[in-house]
């Protein structure tokens, strides 16, 4: 079904193979099957995300993502048999009950499997998926990190009227490193602000969001900022080496890019305040 509302978020990320952003310089080949799911017997369970209705196990030389429906009785919905480097795989998708069997859409494929695949790949190519708001201001990337309710959507909406600003994403963005420089990229997975962009820009500033009585930057220790950053990463818990990489990546980023806590008030003055700081 190519007319579903969520599909619009993926349009800007389509490529004919010519465009290569720094965040996506790795080729992945997926063979998609739409129909009944095959039976695969686990040899070793790698990670069981019970609350999120998926698990990862090893079987027949593959790393297998098994996705379950969120609604009881939680039947299997997807199965992805990937090579150990996550560069190639077969993905089986079960038809939605209320859709014709001949219909298919990318959106149910990409969450959560697409996110899990991206997290696995980023841990190999020096990057991370971050729970944050990404903004491009005249080509310079600003990353606002915060837990749910910290103000990412609020700030994104305050930025929207400004023509020299592009919202890369208000919920999930990608940070990568290449030759000592850090880059900020959008993803097709928006938050409540429903705004995404496929742009990639140099990362210039990192702010950790909190609500306040006035607009102010708050200096803090490296360890405190590192802890705030680490809490908002999508982490590859299923791979010890990848998890170690994520910890090291956060340390490198906060050592190279200026960072501070930002307490702000919900009105347009915060945008002018940020312009004076960046």
Secondary structure, 3 states (H helix, E strand, C coil): CCCCHHHHHHHHHCCCCCCCCHHHCCCCEEEEEECCCCCCCCCEEEEEEHHHCEEEEEECCEEEEEEECCCCCCCEEEEEEECCCCCEEEEEECCCCCCCCCCCCCHHHHHHHHHHHHHHHHCCCCEEEEEEEEEEECCEEEEEECCCCCCHHHHHHHHCCCCCEEEEECCEEEEEEECCEEEEEECCCCCCCCCECCCEEEEEEEEEEEECCCCEEECCCHHHHHHHHHHCECCCCCCHHHHHHHHHHHHHHHHHCEEEEEEECCCCHHHHHHHHHC
